[in-house]
Amino acid sequence: MALLLNQEDMERMLKPMLKEGESYKAMTWATIMAGNLEVLALGALSNVSAYVGITDKELVLAVLGTMNIDKVNAEVHVPFEDIESLKIKKSLIPGQKSLEIKAKEGKLRLSLINNPLTAKIDNQKEAINTICSILESNVK
């Protein structure tokens, strides 16, 4: 069982979720913030970790278990065309950004953190910036 979120598991879990002909422009991990019905529907009463990937067309999340981060509990695909509003906020904590996404299917709040203590992900800071940039340029 993995103790930390890591590059190998992220790639192993996100790659099968790709749609044909697409590729990830960036991948990292995030915390799905509790407090909305969508997180409760995923079976979580508190914050949940997820691996996040972004393509030219959608945001993809591999939602992990609360006690076992070795398996995907749910897959979430958020096509850019379904996003109604997007807010990207910088945190007072350096290297942290929060995303608030309102889509046709519901709301999603993500915390993207460049923290090497909780995850061993390559180029995490760059991936966070790339994800935010792609979202900003594709959401009206």
C-alpha positions in Angstrom: 0.0 0.0 0.0 1.3 3.4 -1.0 2.0 5.9 1.9 2.4 8.9 -0.3 0.8 10.1 -3.5 3.3 9.5 -6.2 4.1 9.8 -9.9 3.9 6.2 -10.8 0.4 5.7 -9.3 -0.8 8.9 -10.8 0.1 7.9 -14.3 -1.2 4.3 -13.7 -4.6 5.6 -12.6 -5.1 8.5 -14.9 -4.0 7.0 -18.3 -6.8 4.5 -18.6 -9.3 7.4 -18.1 -8.0 9.2 -21.3 -10.4 9.4 -24.2 -9.2 8.1 -27.6 -6.9 10.6 -29.3 -6.3 12.7 -26.3 -3.2 13.2 -24.1 -2.6 14.9 -20.8 -1.0 18.4 -20.9 -0.4 18.2 -17.2 -1.0 15.9 -14.2 -0.8 16.5 -10.5 -2.7 15.8 -7.3 -5.4 17.8 -5.6 -7.6 17.7 -2.6 -11.3 17.7 -3.3 -12.7 19.9 -0.6 -15.6 18.5 1.5 -18.8 20.4 2.1 -20.8 19.9 -1.1 -23.1 17.1 -2.2 -20.8 15.9 -4.9 -18.1 15.0 -2.4 -20.7 13.2 -0.2 -21.9 11.3 -3.3 -18.3 10.0 -3.7 -18.6 8.5 -0.2 -16.5 11.0 1.7 -17.4 13.0 4.7 -14.1 14.9 4.6 -11.6 16.1 2.1 -10.5 13.5 -0.5 -7.3 13.2 -2.5 -7.4 12.9 -6.3 -5.0 12.7 -9.2 -5.9 15.4 -11.7 -5.1 15.5 -15.4 -6.0 18.1 -18.0 -6.4 17.5 -21.8 -7.3 19.9 -24.5 -11.0 19.2 -23.8 -11.5 18.3 -20.2 -10.4 18.1 -16.6 -10.1 14.5 -15.4 -10.0 13.3 -11.8 -9.2 9.9 -10.3 -10.8 10.2 -6.9 -8.9 8.1 -4.3 -10.1 6.2 -1.3 -9.9 8.0 2.1 -8.0 5.1 3.7 -6.5 3.4 0.7 -4.9 5.7 -1.9 -3.9 2.7 -4.1 -7.3 2.5 -5.8 -9.6 4.8 -7.7 -13.0 5.1 -6.0 -14.5 7.3 -8.7 -13.7 8.8 -12.1 -14.8 12.4 -12.8 -14.7 14.0 -16.2 -15.5 17.7 -16.5 -15.6 18.8 -20.2 -14.6 22.4 -20.7 -17.9 23.0 -22.6 -19.9 22.1 -19.4 -18.1 24.5 -17.1 -20.4 27.5 -16.4 -18.0 29.4 -14.1 -14.4 29.1 -12.8 -12.7 30.9 -10.0 -9.0 30.4 -9.4 -7.7 31.8 -6.1 -4.2 32.1 -4.7 -3.8 31.1 -1.1 -1.8 32.9 1.6 0.1 29.6 1.7 2.8 29.8 -1.0 2.4 27.3 -3.8 -1.3 26.7 -3.1 -4.3 27.5 -5.4 -7.9 26.7 -5.1 -10.3 26.1 -7.9 -14.0 26.6 -7.7 -15.7 25.0 -10.7 -19.4 25.2 -11.4 -20.5 22.8 -14.2 -23.7 21.4 -15.5 -23.3 18.4 -13.2 -22.6 20.4 -10.0 -19.9 22.2 -8.1 -16.3 21.1 -7.5 -13.8 22.7 -5.2 -10.2 21.7 -5.5 -7.1 22.6 -3.6 -3.9 22.3 -5.6 -0.8 22.3 -3.4 2.8 22.2 -4.3 3.8 20.3 -1.2 6.6 17.7 -1.5 5.9 16.4 2.0 2.6 14.7 1.1 3.3 13.7 -2.5 6.2 12.8 -4.7 5.0 14.2 -8.0 7.4 15.4 -10.7 7.1 19.1 -11.7 4.1 19.7 -9.4 4.4 23.5 -9.4 4.5 23.6 -13.2 1.6 21.2 -13.5 -0.5 23.4 -11.2 0.3 26.5 -13.3 -0.4 24.6 -16.6 -3.8 23.3 -15.3 -4.9 26.8 -14.2 -3.7 28.4 -17.5 -5.5 25.8 -19.7 -8.7 26.2 -17.6 -8.5 30.0 -17.8 -8.0 30.0 -21.5 -10.8 27.5 -22.3 -13.6 28.6 -19.9 -15.5 31.6 -20.9 
